Amino acid sequence: MKKLSFLFISLLTAFAFTGCTDGLDNIEYNPSNGVILSAPVSAAATSSSLTVTSTMNGNVGVVLKKGFCYSANVQNPTIKDYVVDADENFSATITGLMGGTTYYIRAYVYGDSRYVYSETFTVTTGVASLEEYVAPAYVDNYVDIAAWSSRGKWNLANVHDPTVVLAEDGYYYMYQTDASYGNAHLAGGHFHGRRSKDLVNWEYLGGTMKELPEWVIPKLNEIRTEMGLEATTANSVDFGYWAPCVRKVKDGLYRMYYSIVCPGTISGDGTWSERAFIGLMENDNPANNDGWVDKGYVITNASDKGLDFNVAANNYENSYYKWNAIDPSYFIDKDSKHWLIYGSWHSGIALVELDAESGKVKAELPKPWGTTGEEIAAYGKLIATRNMRSRWQASEGPEIIYHDGYYYLFLAYDELSVAYNTRVARAEHIEGPYFSMDGTNVTTNGGDILPVVTHPYKFNGSDGWVGISHCCVFDDGNGNWYFASQGRFPKNAGGNASSNDLMMGHVRKIRWTEDGWPLVMPERYGAVPQDKIEESELIGNWEHIDLSYSFGNQKTSTQMTLTDDHKVSAGPWAGATWSYDAENQVLTANGVKLYLQRETDWEASPRTHTIVYAGYGGNNKTYWGKKSK
């Protein structure tokens, strides 16, 4: 079992704080104080601003404060959401809005120790032109709003190991591992959710699982008894809740596979870590965050070492388990077969077929230990491994998608605090073999996958990001693909000794190369209008990053200059030439095809839009870049 993850959880606990309390959890909402409010009306609307007015009648003498609260996701916003004060005429201008976005707005007053709200006014801003574009305003360094009482402002703060599903109601729903800065999430259950219509503004929903499922400890003790071990003494609060995967099975049926990591070791402090379980919940409508119904046990760790479980805790290369039952990924293939892909750090990534109706393993599962691989074959078959001889793999978080005739397997590599990076291989059949871009057969031969898809990096004017992996990959049904993951601040950023525990959810756009490999854009998605990129815009300075693998290091940018005579005059490719395919938005420089996209410049102050690129070059190198302002 990946013991670094236990260290991660303990570090979070060490940095726990009580958090400031703004008193909002104790406010009584919308009782009558004798004031009657009209629903807001709007005027002077643009793609980025809106003037709203309201009126109040009745016992107006008690009013101490008035204004408007608004949200792009919450349909009945309160003062826990965005707020703007009203003037003496009960009017206010809301600025910094995103174009083409629906907002929900309510007037409010405070008086006589009560908040009173109007009915909700709904308005959609106009589609912004590139000149009118307003970048997302939420902060990345979210320490000031990290506490549970500020969860309505989190947006994509406190996201770890995300999974995203597009539901029937048009919302994207995101769920995650139990982790947050200062363990703020502990107040709200497990496998927390949020949702968004635009992949930029996210409404926090809370936990989907209230407490440890009732089957977990009995199942653990059942296995321990059969192994000749004493029952666990662990308390329900000691268990880990990791890495859910949510998929829409069909209209009215959504499945969440989740990991429960059992605390302690198998037998005594000096032996290998205790097992994990993968369980299943179902929901007919994810808008009902309390509607997830637990369906119980799916699979657990399997060992081919029989009852010889006294493997030393530090004997990483010879771990007791062959398969590690964490990081589930659920996939329905093009032939309508259902599969569970799972695994982390042991022998590699396993795939097992599921029964479509129940969502459980199709084959009958024997006892989760044997003395040969054949005896535990029902627990899955190997589809990817970094090393055929070692069980300390440093790979996890499998994600499979199907695109244009191939199954793509994304994997997280290395430890998660800094070095985390993403790789991708592909296969013509879901059971493999999977091939790296350099032709390595990672199913039958093993080896490191190339290309590097994401990697720790830093553009000018920022701390950059590390720990960027454990992804989910999804599309919008219209051919647009996205990559979501966590990103972490580097250690000791801004003098904050706990900065590496700041985990921000990242969503990035994917472009596909002409030979069918996914390229993840270097800047996060911010709904920038995709106006045609003209060749004249490419002339000037770029921040260029060689994103090729370097363990634990942030790859930093160097300046690359493109001149109007189609030469590269500065940077690592100085002296080379460049050309541009405007129809496909592909810049070729130094013989490398760089795929362009308009994205948010998150490092600019104020934030704005820019042009970015990603590409794969010779020796399977990865390149990222963005146009400098």
C-alpha positions in Angstrom: 0.0 0.0 0.0 1.3 3.4 -0.8 2.5 4.5 2.6 3.4 8.0 1.5 -0.3 8.7 1.4 -0.6 7.9 5.1 2.2 10.5 5.7 0.2 12.9 3.6 -2.9 12.5 5.8 -0.9 12.8 9.0 0.7 16.0 7.7 -2.7 17.4 7.1 -3.7 16.5 10.6 -0.6 18.2 12.0 -1.5 21.4 10.3 -5.2 21.3 11.4 -6.7 24.5 12.7 -10.0 25.5 14.1 -10.6 28.2 11.6 -12.2 31.5 12.0 -16.0 31.5 12.5 -18.0 34.1 10.9 -21.2 33.2 12.7 -23.1 32.4 9.5 -23.8 28.8 10.5 -25.9 30.1 13.4 -27.9 32.8 11.5 -31.6 32.2 11.2 -32.4 32.7 7.5 -35.5 34.4 6.1 -37.8 34.7 9.1 -40.1 37.7 9.0 -38.8 41.0 10.5 -41.6 42.9 8.9 -39.6 43.9 5.8 -40.9 42.9 2.4 -38.4 42.9 -0.6 -39.1 42.9 -4.3 -37.2 40.6 -6.6 -34.3 42.5 -8.2 -34.6 43.9 -11.7 -31.7 44.7 -13.9 -30.5 47.5 -16.2 -27.2 48.5 -17.8 -26.1 44.9 -18.5 -22.9 44.1 -20.3 -21.1 40.8 -20.7 -19.2 41.5 -17.5 -21.4 43.7 -15.3 -24.9 44.2 -14.2 -26.8 47.0 -12.4 -29.6 45.7 -10.2 -32.2 47.4 -8.1 -34.8 46.3 -5.5 -37.4 47.9 -3.2 -38.3 47.4 0.4 -41.5 48.0 2.2 -43.0 47.4 5.6 -40.9 47.7 8.8 -37.9 49.4 7.1 -36.8 51.2 10.2 -35.2 48.0 11.5 -32.9 47.7 8.4 -29.2 48.1 9.3 -27.7 46.8 6.0 -29.0 46.0 2.5 -27.5 44.6 -0.6 -27.5 41.8 -3.2 -26.1 38.2 -3.0 -25.4 36.3 -6.2 -23.9 33.1 -7.6 -23.4 31.4 -10.9 -24.4 28.1 -9.4 -26.5 28.4 -6.2 -30.1 29.1 -7.2 -31.0 30.6 -3.9 -27.9 32.5 -3.0 -27.3 33.9 0.5 -24.7 36.1 2.1 -22.4 33.0 2.2 -22.1 33.5 -1.5 -20.9 36.7 -3.4 -22.3 39.9 -1.9 -22.4 43.5 -3.0 -23.7 46.4 -0.9 -26.6 48.5 -2.1 -26.7 52.3 -2.1 -29.4 54.5 -0.6 -31.7 53.8 -3.6 -31.3 50.0 -3.1 -29.2 49.8 -6.3 -25.8 48.2 -6.9 -23.5 47.4 -9.9 -22.1 43.9 -9.9 -18.8 43.7 -11.8 -16.3 41.0 -12.7 -19.0 38.7 -14.2 -18.2 36.2 -16.9 -19.8 36.4 -20.3 -22.4 33.9 -21.4 -23.0 32.8 -17.8 -26.3 32.5 -15.9 -26.4 34.2 -12.5 -28.9 34.0 -9.6 -29.4 37.2 -7.6 -31.4 38.0 -4.5 -31.8 41.2 -2.6 -31.3 41.0 1.1 -31.6 43.2 4.2 -30.3 42.7 7.7 -32.2 44.0 10.8 -33.6 42.9 14.1 -30.9 40.1 14.1 -32.4 38.6 11.0 -31.6 38.3 7.3 -34.5 38.5 4.9 -34.2 37.7 1.2 -36.2 38.4 -1.9 -37.3 36.0 -4.6 -34.5 35.0 -7.0 -33.8 36.9 -10.1 -32.1 35.0 -12.9 -30.1 36.6 -15.7 -27.7 35.5 -18.3 -24.9 37.8 -19.3 -24.1 38.4 -22.9 -21.4 36.4 -24.7 -18.2 38.2 -24.3 -15.9 39.2 -27.1 -12.2 38.7 -26.6 -11.9 42.4 -25.8 -14.6 42.1 -23.1 -13.3 38.9 -21.6 -13.2 38.9 -17.8 -11.0 36.2 -16.2 -12.1 34.1 -13.2 -11.6 36.1 -10.0 -11.2 33.4 -7.4 -8.0 33.2 -5.5 -5.5 30.3 -5.8 -3.9 30.9 -2.4 -7.1 30.3 -0.5 -5.8 30.3 3.1 -8.2 33.1 4.1 -11.3 31.1 3.1 -10.0 27.6 3.9 -12.2 27.1 7.0 -15.4 25.1 6.9 -17.5 28.2 7.6 -16.3 29.6 4.3 -17.1 26.6 2.2 -19.6 28.5 0.1 -16.6 30.5 -1.3 -14.4 27.5 -2.0 -15.2 27.2 -5.7 -12.2 24.8 -6.6 -10.3 25.2 -3.3 -9.7 22.0 -1.4 -9.9 19.6 -4.3 -7.9 16.3 -4.3 -8.2 13.4 -6.7 -11.2 14.8 -8.5 -13.7 12.8 -10.6 -16.2 14.6 -12.9 -19.4 13.5 -14.5 -21.8 15.4 -16.8 -25.3 14.7 -15.6 -28.7 14.9 -17.2 -29.5 18.3 -15.7 -26.6 19.9 -17.5 -24.3 20.2 -14.5 -20.8 18.8 -14.2 -20.6 17.1 -10.8 -17.2 16.7 -9.1 -16.3 14.4 -6.2 -13.0 13.8 -4.4 -10.7 12.2 -1.8 -11.2 13.4 1.8 -8.5 16.0 2.0 -8.4 19.7 2.7 -6.2 22.4 4.0 -6.3 22.1 7.8 -8.8 19.1 7.5 -11.7 21.6 7.2 -13.8 19.0 5.4 -14.0 16.8 8.5 -17.1 18.6 9.6 -19.1 17.5 6.6 -18.8 13.7 5.9 -17.0 12.0 3.1 -16.5 12.1 -0.7 -17.4 15.7 -0.9 -19.1 17.0 -4.0 -19.6 20.3 -6.0 -21.1 21.2 -9.3 -20.8 23.6 -12.2 -22.5 24.5 -15.4 -19.4 26.1 -17.0 -16.4 24.3 -15.4 -15.3 27.6 -13.9 -17.8 28.5 -11.2 -18.4 25.6 -8.8 -21.1 25.3 -6.1 -20.0 23.3 -3.0 -22.4 20.6 -2.1 -20.9 18.8 0.9 -20.3 15.1 1.8 -22.1 12.3 0.0 -21.3 9.7 2.7 -22.2 10.6 6.3 -20.2 7.8 8.1 -18.2 4.7 7.5 -20.4 2.1 5.7 -21.7 -0.5 8.1 -20.3 -3.3 6.0 -16.6 -2.3 6.2 -15.5 -3.4 9.7 -17.5 -6.7 9.6 -15.9 -7.5 6.2 -12.5 -6.6 7.5 -12.9 -8.8 10.5 -14.4 -11.7 8.4 -11.2 -11.7 6.3 -8.9 -11.3 9.4 -10.6 -14.2 11.1 -10.2 -16.5 8.1 -6.5 -15.5 8.1 -6.2 -16.5 11.7 -5.9 -12.9 12.9 -7.6 -11.0 15.8 -10.4 -8.6 15.0 -9.4 -5.0 14.3 -9.5 -2.5 17.1 -9.7 0.4 14.7 -12.3 3.1 15.2 -14.5 4.2 12.3 -12.8 7.6 12.3 -9.4 6.0 11.6 -10.3 4.8 8.1 -9.3 6.7 4.9 -11.7 7.8 2.2 -9.9 8.0 -1.1 -10.3 8.6 -4.8 -13.9 8.1 -5.8 -14.9 7.6 -9.5 -18.4 8.6 -10.7 -19.9 7.7 -14.0 -23.3 8.0 -15.5 -24.5 4.5 -16.4 -27.7 5.6 -18.0 -30.5 8.2 -17.5 -31.5 7.9 -13.8 -28.5 5.8 -12.7 -25.1 7.1 -11.5 -22.4 5.0 -9.8 -19.7 6.0 -7.5 -16.9 3.6 -6.8 -14.8 4.6 -3.8 -11.8 3.5 -1.7 -11.9 2.8 2.0 -8.3 2.4 3.4 -8.1 0.4 6.6 -5.7 1.7 9.3 -2.8 -0.2 10.8 -0.8 -3.2 9.7 -1.8 -6.8 9.0 -0.1 -8.3 12.1 1.9 -6.1 14.4 3.6 -2.8 13.9 6.5 -4.2 11.9 4.4 -5.9 9.1 2.8 -4.8 5.9 0.0 -2.3 5.8 -3.6 -3.4 6.3 -5.8 -3.9 3.2 -8.2 -1.5 1.5 -11.7 -2.0 0.1 -13.5 -0.6 -3.0 -17.2 -0.1 -2.4 -20.1 1.2 -4.5 -22.8 3.8 -4.1 -25.6 4.6 -6.5 -27.8 7.7 -7.1 -30.7 8.4 -9.5 -30.0 12.1 -9.5 -26.7 13.7 -8.3 -28.5 17.0 -7.7 -29.7 15.2 -4.6 -26.4 15.1 -2.7 -27.9 13.1 0.1 -29.3 10.6 -2.4 -26.3 8.3 -2.7 -27.2 4.8 -1.5 -24.5 2.4 -0.5 -24.4 -0.9 -2.3 -21.6 -2.4 -0.4 -18.4 -4.3 -1.0 -16.9 -4.7 -4.5 -13.3 -5.9 -4.1 -10.3 -5.9 -1.8 -6.5 -6.3 -2.0 -5.4 -9.7 -3.2 -2.2 -11.5 -2.4 -0.3 -14.3 -4.1 1.8 -15.0 -0.9 -0.8 -17.1 0.9 -0.8 -16.5 4.6 2.9 -15.5 4.6 1.9 -11.9 5.5 4.8 -11.1 7.8 6.4 -8.9 5.1 8.4 -6.1 6.7 6.8 -2.7 6.5 9.8 -1.3 4.7 10.2 -4.2 2.2 8.6 -2.2 -0.5 9.7 -4.2 -3.5 8.2 -7.4 -2.1 4.9 -6.1 -0.7 2.4 -8.7 0.6 -0.3 -7.7 -1.8 -0.3 -8.2 -5.6 -3.1 -5.8 -6.2 -3.9 -2.7 -4.1 -7.6 -2.0 -4.0 -7.6 1.8 -4.2 -8.1 4.4 -7.0 -11.0 2.8 -8.8 -11.9 3.8 -12.3 -15.1 2.6 -13.9 -15.6 2.3 -17.6 -18.2 1.0 -20.0 -16.5 0.0 -23.3 -17.6 0.3 -26.8 -19.1 -3.2 -26.6 -21.1 -2.2 -23.5 -19.0 -4.3 -21.2 -18.5 -2.9 -17.7 -15.0 -2.7 -16.2 -13.2 -1.7 -13.0 -9.7 -0.5 -13.3 -7.8 -0.1 -10.1 -4.4 -0.2 -8.4 -1.6 1.7 -6.9 2.1 1.2 -6.2 2.1 -2.6 -6.0 2.4 -4.9 -9.1 0.7 -2.3 -11.3 -2.8 -1.6 -12.6 -5.4 -4.3 -12.6 -8.6 -4.6 -14.7 -11.6 -6.8 -13.8 -14.9 -7.2 -15.5 -18.1 -6.1 -13.7 -21.7 -7.3 -13.9 -23.6 -4.6 -15.7 -26.7 -4.9 -13.6 -25.2 -5.0 -10.1 -22.0 -3.1 -10.7 -20.1 -5.9 -8.7 -17.3 -8.1 -10.0 -18.7 -10.5 -12.6 -16.7 -13.6 -11.5 -17.0 -15.2 -8.1 -14.2 -13.9 -5.9 -12.2 -16.5 -4.0 -10.5 -15.8 -0.7 -8.2 -12.8 -1.3 -5.0 -14.7 -0.9 -3.4 -17.6 -2.6 0.0 -18.9 -3.5 -0.1 -18.3 -7.2 -1.5 -15.7 -9.5 -3.9 -18.2 -10.9 -5.6 -18.6 -7.5 -6.4 -14.9 -7.3 -7.0 -14.3 -11.1 -10.6 -13.3 -10.4 -9.3 -10.1 -8.8 -8.0 -8.8 -12.1 -5.4 -8.9 -14.8 -2.4 -6.7 -15.3 -2.8 -4.0 -17.9 0.2 -1.7 -17.0 3.3 -1.9 -14.9 6.5 0.1 -14.5 8.6 -2.8 -13.4 7.9 -6.5 -13.9 10.1 -7.5 -10.9 9.3 -4.9 -8.2 6.1 -4.2 -6.3 7.0 -0.6 -5.6 5.6 0.9 -8.7 5.2 4.6 -8.0 2.1 4.7 -10.3 -1.5 5.0 -9.4 -4.8 6.8 -10.2 -5.8 5.0 -13.5 -8.2 6.7 -15.8 -9.5 5.1 -19.1 -11.3 6.8 -21.9 -12.1 5.8 -25.5 -11.3 8.2 -28.4 -11.2 7.5 -32.1 -10.5 3.8 -32.0 -8.2 3.7 -29.0 -8.5 3.2 -25.2 -6.3 5.7 -23.4 -4.9 4.9 -20.0 -3.8 7.9 -18.0 -1.7 7.2 -14.9 -0.2 9.3 -12.0 3.5 8.8 -11.4 5.6 9.3 -8.3 4.9 10.8 -4.9 2.0 13.2 -4.6 3.4 16.2 -2.7 5.7 17.6 -5.4 6.8 15.1 -8.0 3.4 13.9 -9.2 3.2 13.8 -13.0 0.8 12.3 -15.5 1.5 9.8 -18.3 -0.7 8.2 -21.0 -0.6 5.0 -23.0 -3.1 3.5 -25.4 -4.5 0.2 -26.7 -6.9 -1.0 -29.3 -8.6 -3.2 -26.8 -9.4 -2.3 -23.2 -7.6 -5.4 -21.9 -4.4 -4.3 -23.7 -1.7 -4.4 -24.6 -1.1 -0.7 -23.8 1.7 1.0 -25.7 3.7 4.1 -24.7 4.2 6.8 -27.4 7.7 5.4 -27.8 6.4 1.9 -28.5 7.0 0.4 -25.1 4.5 -2.4 -24.3 3.7 -1.5 -20.7 1.3 -4.4 -20.3 3.5 -7.4 -21.1 7.0 -6.0 -20.8 6.6 -3.1 -18.3 8.4 0.2 -18.4 7.9 3.9 -18.0 5.2 5.4 -20.1 5.8 8.4 -22.4 4.7 11.0 -23.1 4.6 13.2 -20.0 1.2 14.9 -20.0 1.5 17.1 -16.9 4.5 17.9 -14.7 5.4 20.4 -12.0 6.0 23.7 -13.7 6.3 27.5 -13.2 5.6 30.4 -15.4 6.9 33.9 -14.6 5.1 35.9 -11.9 3.8 33.0 -9.9 4.8 30.2 -7.5 3.8 27.7 -10.1 2.2 24.3 -9.4 3.4 20.9 -8.2 1.6 17.7 -7.4 -0.4 17.9 -10.7 -1.9 14.5 -11.3 -4.5 11.9 -10.4 -6.7 13.0 -13.2 -10.1 12.5 -14.6 -10.7 13.0 -18.3 -14.1 13.8 -19.7 -15.9 15.4 -22.6 -18.9 17.6 -23.0 -20.6 15.4 -25.7 -19.7 17.9 -28.4 -16.1 16.8 -29.0 -14.5 19.0 -26.4 -12.3 17.1 -23.9 -11.1 18.2 -20.5 -8.5 17.1 -18.0 -9.2 17.7 -14.3 -6.7 17.1 -11.4 -5.5 18.7 -8.3 -2.6 21.1 -8.2 -0.6 21.9 -5.1 1.4 24.9 -4.1 5.2 24.3 -3.8 6.6 23.8 -0.3 7.1 27.0 1.8 5.5 29.2 -0.9 5.2 32.8 0.4 6.7 31.7 3.7 3.8 29.4 4.5 5.3 26.2 6.0 2.0 24.4 5.1 1.6 25.7 1.6 2.1 22.3 0.0 -1.2 21.3 1.6 -3.1 23.9 -0.5 -4.8 21.9 -3.1 -6.7 23.6 -5.9 -8.8 21.9 -8.4 -7.5 22.3 -12.0 -9.5 21.9 -15.2 -7.6 22.1 -18.5 -8.6 21.7 -22.1 -7.3 18.8 -24.2 -6.3 19.0 -27.8 -5.5 15.9 -29.9 -2.5 15.6 -32.1 -2.9 14.5 -35.7 -1.6 11.0 -34.8 -4.1 10.8 -31.9 -2.3 11.6 -28.7 -3.8 13.9 -26.1 -2.2 17.2 -25.3 -3.2 19.0 -22.0 -3.0 22.7 -22.2 -0.6 24.5 -19.8 -3.0 27.1 -18.5 -6.2 26.2 -16.7 -9.6 26.5 -18.4 -11.2 29.9 -18.0 -13.9 30.0 -20.7 -11.9 32.3 -23.0 -13.7 33.1 -26.3 -12.0 31.0 -29.0 -11.6 33.7 -31.6 -9.4 32.6 -34.6 -5.7 33.0 -33.8 -4.1 35.1 -36.5 -0.4 34.6 -37.5 0.4 38.2 -36.6 -0.5 37.4 -33.0 2.3 34.8 -32.8 5.1 37.3 -33.3 6.8 38.3 -30.1 8.0 36.8 -26.9 6.8 33.5 -25.4 7.5 31.6 -22.2 8.7 28.2 -23.3 8.9 25.2 -21.0 10.6 21.9 -21.8 8.2 19.7 -19.7 10.3 16.6 -20.0 10.5 14.4 -16.9 12.7 15.6 -14.0 11.8 13.9 -10.6 10.6 16.4 -8.1 11.6 19.5 -10.0 9.5 22.4 -11.2 10.3 23.0 -14.9 10.7 26.8 -15.4 10.2 28.8 -18.5 12.7 30.5 -20.7 12.0 33.3 -23.2 11.5 32.3 -26.9 11.1 35.0 -29.5 9.4 34.6 -32.8 10.1 37.3 -35.4 8.1 38.4 -38.4 10.6 36.8 -40.8 9.6 33.4 -39.4 12.8 33.0 -37.4 13.3 32.0 -33.7 15.6 34.7 -32.5 15.9 33.8 -28.8 15.6 30.9 -26.5 16.6 27.2 -26.7 15.5 27.1 -30.4 17.3 30.2 -31.5 18.2 30.0 -35.1 15.3 27.8 -36.1 12.4 28.7 -38.3 8.7 28.7 -37.7 5.5 28.4 -39.7 1.8 28.5 -38.9 -1.2 26.4 -40.0 -4.0 28.8 -39.2 -6.8 26.4 -40.1 -5.7 23.9 -37.5 -4.1 26.4 -35.2 -0.8 24.6 -35.2 2.5 26.5 -34.8 5.6 24.6 -36.1 8.8 25.8 -34.6 12.2 24.0 -34.8 10.3 21.1 -36.4 8.0 20.6 -33.5 4.2 20.9 -33.9 2.8 23.1 -31.1 -1.0 23.1 -30.8 -2.5 26.5 -29.9 -5.4 27.5 -27.7 -6.7 30.7 -26.2 -6.7 30.4 -22.5 -6.6 32.4 -19.3 -3.3 34.0 -18.3 -3.6 33.1 -14.6 -0.2 34.6 -13.7 -1.0 38.1 -15.2 -2.1 40.9 -12.9 -4.8 41.5 -13.5 -5.7 38.2 -15.1 -6.5 38.3 -18.8 -6.4 36.0 -21.8 -3.4 34.8 -23.8 -2.4 32.1 -26.3 -0.8 28.9 -25.1 0.7 25.8 -26.8 1.4 22.2 -26.0 3.3 19.8 -28.2 5.3 16.6 -28.4 8.8 16.7 -30.0 11.7 14.5 -30.8 12.8 11.9 -28.1 9.2 12.0 -26.9 9.7 15.4 -25.2 6.8 17.5 -24.1 6.7 21.3 -24.5 4.4 23.9 -22.9 4.3 27.6 -23.6 2.3 30.8 -23.5 2.5 34.2 -25.2 4.1 36.9 -23.0 2.3 40.2 -22.7 
